[in-house]
Amino acid sequence: METEVIDKMDQGGDGALRTVKDLTAGAAGGIAQVLLGQPFDIVKVRLQTTTQYKSALECATQIFKKEGPSAFYKGTLTPLIGIGACVSVQFGAYHEARRRLEELNKKKYANPALSYSQYYLAGSFAGVTNSVLSGPIEHVRIRLQAQPHGAGRLYSGPLDCVSKLAAQGGALRGLYRGQAVTVIREAQAYGAWFAAFEFMMNQDAKRNSIKREDISKGKIAMYGGLAGEVLWLSSYPFDVIKSKMQTDGFGAQQKFSTMRDCFKKTYALEGLGGFWKGIGPTLLRAMPVSAGTFLTVELAMQALG
């Protein structure tokens, strides 16, 4: 009996250590994600929420000319802190879900290997868990990215934005606007992201008769980048609706009452193409950002032992 208790304590300690490593590696991946992707992201948000630009190139050019190079990192402080936390939660929740599913498989089938639907399920769980943080963090970032430049600025910084959103819509309703579509987007996006990455990694290991840990860093980055393309192609219309709702006005200026209303009005005014505005810079951003995230997480995990 005493030996069993000690074994359980050891397992608990190992589990806690694994969780800390997952969270730390995820945070490192999140910081890399923001620094690589922020310039692309502001172009995406401007294209999604305004009609003044004909193309991504024109949008980027106008931002550079009118607002200067630093404008491409507008609102970076919030995601730098917040997205680091978000990706930390994503990887921590994903690996915890994986371990639970592996234990379930071992009990039922004596084989812990996950199916790709289970990888998707674990990724979706990570996305939903992460949405509690990502909803308000992305809301603040999008407000800062979409606001006019110069004298027309609405918010002086992240804290001012949080304060004004809370004052206008209430602490929860203001900050968590668009949360329903955020949860759906996160579940679909990260389910597809992790499942695609695991598929490519497993197929490479099988094809070359090697262990996963022997796959080269270059291939890890490549598969991570391709997984990023899958993430956005599978979830982009939800992201457009989220951006529209999170840049919408309050009170008499509010255009969209619900997620469904936003879908309906977007289709009526812009057709199917309205759900894919800004997809070009998003896909350009996805490859290096997702590659950098997975590679950074992998290197961090190795460094942490």
N, C-alpha and C positions, 0 to 999 in steps of 0.2 A: 504493500500500500504506500509506504514512504517513497519507494523508488518511482511509482507511478506519479505521485505528486511532484517530485523533483523533475521528472521528464516533462510533465505538463508545464511547469514553470520555465524550463529551458525552451520549450516550443513557443511559449508565449513571448519570451524574450527575443527569440529569433524572429517571430512574427512582427514584433514592434520595431526591431532593427530593420527588417525588410521594408516596412512601411515608411520609416524615416528616410531610407535610401531612395525609395520610389518618389517620395515627395521632394527631396532635395534635388534629385536628377531632373524631375519635372520642372522645378523652379528654374534651373539653369537653362533648360530647353525653352521655357517661356520667355526669358530675357532675350535669348537669341532670336526667337520668333518675332518679338516686337521690333528689335533693332533692324532686322532684315526686311520686315514687311511694312513698316509704318508709311514710307513714301507711297507705296502702291495702294495702301488702304485708304489714304485721304482722297486719292483720285477715284477710287471705287465709290466711296461715300458721296462725293460731289456728283458723280454721274447718276447714282441711284436716286438722289433726292432733289436734283434740279434739272432743268431742260436747257440751260444756257450754253452747253458744250456739245459740239457735233461728234467729238471723238475723244478717246483717252489721251491722245497726243496733244490735242488742242487744250484739254483740261490741264494737263501737266504744264504745258507751256505758259498758259495764262496764270496759273498759280505762281510759277517761277517769276514771271515778269511783274505781276502786281503785288505779290506778297513776299517775294524773296525765297531763297533756298531753305531758310529755317521753317517756312510754312509747311514743308513736307513732314515735319516732326511736330506739328500742332497737336496738342493733347497727348503727348507721349508719356508724360509723367504718370498719368492715371493707368494706362495699359502696362507701362514698364513695371509698376508695382503690382497692379491687379492681374495682368495676364500671366506674370510669373507665378502668382498664387493660383490662377485658374489652371494653367498647364500642370502645375504641381498636383492639384486636386485631380485633374484628368488622369494622369499616369498612376497616382496613388489608388484612385477608385478602380481604374481599369485592372491593375495587377491584383488588387484585392478580389475583384469579381472573378478574375481568371482562376485564382487559387481556390475560391469557393466552388466554382464549376468543375475544376479538376478533381476536387475531393468528392463531389457528387458523382462524377463519371466513374471514379475509382470504386465507389460503393456499389453502383448499379451495373457497371460493365467490366470492372477490374482493369480498366484502361483509362488513365487520366487525360488522354489526348482530347483536345477540344475540336468540335466541328466548326465550320466557318460561320454557321448560324449562331453558335455560342460565342465566337469571337465578336460577332456583330452585337450580340446581346450585352456582352461585357463592355464594349465600346459605347453602346447606347446608355448603359448605366452610368458610365463615366461622364457622358455628356449631360445627362439629366442632373447628376450631382453637381457638376460644374456650373450649371445654369443659374444656380442660386447666387454665385459670384459674378458670372459673366454678364447677366442681364443688366444690373445697374452700372457695372464698369464700362460696358460697351455703350450704354445709353449716354453716359457722361462724355466718353470719347467722341461719339458721333455728333453730339451737340457742339462740342468744341471744334470739330473738323468742319462742320457744315455752316458755322456762323459767319456772318460777313466780316470782312477785314477792315481794320482801321476804326473810324468813328462809329461804324455800325455794329461794333462788337456787342454781343449780348452778355457775355460772361468774361470775367477777368482771369479766370483760371478754374481748375477742377473743383476746389472747395466752394467757390462762388456759384458754380454751376449746380453742385449738389444742393446748396442752400436754396437757390431759386427754384429748382425742380421740386424740392420738398415743400416750399411755400406755395407753389402754384397747384400742385396735385396731391399734396400730402406725402408723408415720408415713404409710404409703401406704393401708393398709386402713382405718384410722381416719378420716383426712381425706378420702379418696376414696370413702367409702361412697356407694352409689347412682350410681356413675359410669357404668355401662352405660346406665341409663335417662336420665341427664343427657345423654349423647352423642346418644341418639335424639331426645330433646326438643329439643336445640339444633339438630340438623340439620333437623328438620321445622319448628321455629318460625322460624328465620332464613331458611330457604329460602322459606317462605311470606311472611315479612315483607318481604324485599327484592323478591321477584317481584311482590307486590301493589302496593308503592309504585311500582316501575318501570312497571307496567301503567297505573296511574292517571295518572302523570306523562306517559307517552308518549301516552295517549289524549287528555289535555287539550291537549298540544302539537299533535297531529294535528287535533283538533276545531276548534281556534281558529287553526290555521295560524301557529303561533309556534314559536320555539325554546324548548327546555326551560329555558334560563337566564332567559327572559323571563316564566316563570310566577311569579305573585305569591307573596309570603311567606305570605300567608293561606292560599292554596291548598296550598302545600308543607306547612304545618302540618296542614291538614285531611286531606290524603292520607296524611301520616305517622300521624295519629291513627287513621284507618280501617285502615291497614296493621297497627297495633297490635292492633286487634280481630281481624283475620284471624290474626295470630300466635297469640293465645291460644285462639281457637276451634279452630284446627287442631292444637294441641299440649297442651291443658289436662290430659287424663287422664294423660299422662306426667309432668306437673308434680306432680299429686296423689301419684302413686306415689313420685316423688323426695322430696317433703316427708315422706311417711310413713317412708321408709327412712332419711332423714337426721335424724329425731327418734326413731328406734327405739333401744331399749336395747342394752346389750352383754352378752355372756355369757348367763346364765340369763334375763335380762330381754329378750333379743332375740326379737321376734315374727316377723320376716320374714327368711328365709334367703337369698332371691334376689329379683330383680325379678319373675320369673314367679310366685313364691310370694306376693309382695305383691299382684299383680294378682288372683290366685286368691282370696286371703283377703278382699280388699276387696270383690270381687263377691259372695262368699258372705255376708258380714256386712251389706253396705250396698246391694247391687244396683247397677244402672247409675248411679243417682243419686250413689253414692259417688265416682264418677270426676269429678263436676262440682261437688263441694262448694267453696264460695268463689268460684264463677265470677262472681257479681254484682259484688263489690268489685274483682275482677280486671279486668273489662271497664270498670268506671268508672275505674280507674287507667290502663288501657291507652291511652285516648284522649289525655289531657293529657301522659302520659309519653312516648308514642311521637311525638306531635306536637312536643313540646319537644326530643326527641332529634334528629329529622330537621332541624328548623328551626335548632337550635344548630349542628349539623354544617354545614349549608349556610352559615350566617353566618360560621362559623369558616373554612371553605374560601375564602369571598370575602375575608375579612380577611387570610388568608395568601397570597392571590394565586394 
